[in-house]
Amino acid sequence: MSDASASDASPSDFDVLVLGSGPGGQRAAIAAAKLGATVGLVERRNMIGGVCINTGTIPSKTLREAVLYLTGMSQRELYGQSYRVKDEITIGDLTARTSHVVSREVDVIRAQLARNGVDVLPGMGRFLDRNTIQVTDGTGQERLVTANKIVIATGTEPARPSTVDFDGQTIIDSDGIIGLNSIPRSMIVVGAGVIGIEYASMFAALGTKVTVIEQRNRMLEFCDTEVVEALKYQLRDLAVTFRFGETVTAVERYAKGTVATLESGKKIPADTVMYSAGRQGMTEHLDLPAAGLQADKRGRIAVDKEFRTAVDNIYAVGDVIGFPALAATSMEQGRLAAHHACGEPAHPMHELQPIGIYTIPEISFIGQTEDQLTDKRIPFEVGVSRYRELARGQIVGDTYGVLKLLVSPEDRSLLGVHVFGTNATELVHIGQAVMGCGGTVDYLVDTVFNYPTLAEAYKVAALDATNKMRLINQLTD
């Protein structure tokens, strides 16, 4: 589609117009195109792939892989605690791999959009009415675009406290990590949520002295308590200091670093302070009221089960609609929104969704935790397998990993799967498949796994759980 001015824009330029090219936007645009719709996608020139590709998920996970490789962390059990692939690791070493992966991913996305006939409109879009978007391309050029259906997939940005003077080097947010000029010798991470803990573990592995400050009394409250305790143990072993129940009241910048003052009166010095205080929906520039919409105070847009907003021809997907705000769920939300917008039937998203946390070591789980089941008065048995008992665990040098199954003693179904250690985010999908298909712990007992693999942990944990249930049955018969 050629450029059009405001005066000659056609009454209906597109069947579906998508705002944002992150995971949700990509999938919405491509799914709509595959259903035969004419599709446009609005995105800034330098942000194809959205935050996920350019500053968030992909750069951070690539950075993690670079850290693991260059520090030799995963091999120290075998070759000693002093083992490193490279003695002096620089930011350049880390960003070289990140830049390569990001550029390749952007190429893949551009090719997918082009192959499916999606018209990419460079710029920022804002509503003029429920069917009309004004696109400003950053050079002062504007155009009007109309569409029958519009999908908002603008994502989020780090929430920045207004009292903090961010400078991109000594005081940064999570998006600013990839812009650092050097690896700090010391770092304060404000906020012990997923992003904060992921970066805390990466920099601790690099040798940075990390202090994590969290106003709540524990971190990752939605995770299994034992798994979180295991992660804290590993991070403390990397010299991470935790300050729970504390709030940062001020950060002062000096010539040689920063000093954070806590509400309790403590003062903590560091080269760099990273704020990880949640994320804000990127809706401020959209002029939602012009379309009859509004966002909440965190910039999030409310949707129904079909991802339709309060205005029936406008949909919203991804982080901009709030929880669970994961790239994986955003992709599926985008696909489903496109189907609904095009009037095509689609199965709803499965209620079982895995959570992956890319700390060092990894955490991943699906289903319920022990605390949740206990609160609901649902009986369960626990089956545990430790990596150190697996041949593959010894081969890869992971002696701390653990896989835990929560099993119903009544119908032997899996109520939860919790994994901590190497490849946790991959292994969890075996449990997901069993749970999603209505399988029981007996399937894991009876099946054969390749040897030696970490997947064997499922069989070991299943046998552990069934042996415990058998003992209870023997005692109560």
PEKA-V603759 format. One line per field, one symbol per residue. ss: DSSP state (A for helix, B for strand, O for the rest). phi: phi as a letter, one per 40 degrees, with the letter a starting at -180 (. if undefined). burial: I if it has 16 or more other ideal C-beta (glycine too) atoms within 10 Angstrom, else O. Layout:
ss: ???
phi: ???
burial: ???
//
This chain:
ss: OOOOOOOOOOOOOBBBBBBOOOAAAAAAAAAAAAOOOOBBBBBOOOOOOAAAAAOOAAAAAAAAAAAAAAAOAAAAAAAOOOOOOOOOOOAAAAAAAAAAAAAAAAAAAAAAAAAOOOBBBBOBBBBBBOOBBBBBOOOOOBBBBBBBBBBBOOOBBBOOOOOOOOOOOOBBBAAAAAAOOOOOOBBBBBOOOAAAAAAAAAAAAOOOBBBBBBOOOOOOOOOOAAAAAAAAAAAAAOOOBBBBOOOBBBBBBBOOBBBBBBOOOOBBBBOBBBBOOOBBBOOAAAOAAAAOOOOOOOOOOOOOOOOBOOOOOBBBOAAAAOOOOOAAAAAAAAAAAAAAAOOOOOOOOOOOOOBBBOOOOOBBBBBOOAAAAAAOOOOOBBBBBBAAAOAAAAAAOOOOOBBBBBBOOOOOBBBBBBBBOOOAAAAAAAAAAAAAOOOBAAAAAAOOOOOOOOOAAAAAAAAAAAAAAAAAAAAAO
phi: .ccbcccbccdacbcbbbbhbcdccdcccccccccgccbbbcacdcbdggddccbbdcccccdccccdcccgdcbcccbhcccacbcbcbcccccccccccccccccccdccccccgcccbchbbacbacbbbcbbcgbgcbabbbacbbbcacgbbdcbdccbccbgbcbbbcccdccccacccaabbchbcdcccdcdcccccchccbbbbbcccabfcccdccccccccccccccgcbbbcgbbcbabbcbcbibbcbcdchcbbcacbbbcbbgbbccbdccfddcbgbabcccgcbcbccbgcccbcbbbaagccbgdcfbdcccdcccccccccccgbcaccccccbcbbbccbccbaaagcccccccccgbcabbbbbbdccbdcccccgbbbcabbbbbcccbgcccabbbbhdgdcccccccccccccgcbcccccccbbdbcaccddcccccccccccccccccccc
burial: OOOOOOOOOOOOIIIIIIIIIIIIIIIIIIIIIIIOIIIIIIIOOOIIIIIIIIIIIIIIIIIIOIIIOIIIIIIOIOOOOOOIOOOOIOIOIIIOIIOOIIOOIIOOIOOOIOOOOIIIIIIIIIIIOIIIIIIIIOOOOOIIIIIIIIIIIIIIIIIOOOOIOIOOOIIIIIIIIIOIOOIIOIIIIIIIIIIIIIIIIIIIIIOIIIIIIIIOOOIIOOIIOIIIOIIIOIIOOIOIOIIOOIOIOOIOOOOOIIOIOIOOOOOIOIIIIIIIIOIIIIIOOIOIOOIOIOIOOOIIIOIOOOIIIOIOOIIIIIIIIIOOIIIOIIIIIIIIIIIIIIOOOOOOOOOOOIIIIIIIIIIIIIIIIIOOIOOOOOOIIIIIIIIOOIOIIOOIOIOIIIIIIIIIOOOIOIIIIIIIIIIIIOIIOIIIOIIOOOIIIOIIIOOOOOOOIIIIIIIIIIOIIIOIIOOOOOOOO
//
